[in-house]
Amino acid sequence: MPERDLVSWNAVLWAITQHGDLDAARKLFDQFPTTNLVSWSTLLTAYAQRGRTKDAIQLFDAMKLCEEPDEVCFVSAILACSHDGKVHAGRAWFVSMAFDFELEATKQHYCCMVDLLARGGYLDDSKELIHDMPFVPDFLEWTCLLGAARSSPRKESLREMRRAFDLEPESAASYVLVANASTPIK
């Protein structure tokens, strides 16, 4: 590259994360002469999407010492917690986002929290959050809950499935949910 500015470094980092070589991406990140929120967010999101929770948590904690996280960083951090059942850490970051960083939770944050709570076995808390969020729940929130409700009593699963199906009756995902809900759990 003729010019190696931060934009170039971030573009290369993004390309490496898209190929899935997160160890190489981290090595490159550690060589950056300077970083910005895009640099941190790129690596954090890659860790979260690929289920590398421990790396994501460590990076998020390190990032908070250098940069003030934005909404995207919190989505990635909560998503990482969801992959590994770190319910308490995800809840703490959700609360910290508003109180410590004065960021307003978006629909994505709420959806990640619904997923985190449902996957962590906190179905009642997940349902309560769906009903209390400042948005109208949609297909995504109900399907997150349904995925976790499959292992609970069938009556509860069927109620959640009906809500998801009513919201997106033409979606192929709705039919997959119906099929999965009727498949015995092993």
Secondary structure, DSSP 8 states (H G I E B T S, - for coil): -----HHHHHHHHHHHHHTT-HHHHHHHHHH-SS--HHHHHHHHHHHHHTT-HHHHHHHHHHHHHHS---HHHHHHHHHHHHHHT-HHHHHHHHHHHHHTT-----HHHHHHHHHHHHHTT-HHHHHHHHHHSSS---HHHHHHHHHHHTTS-HHHHHHHHHHHHHH-TT-HHHHHHHHHHHS---
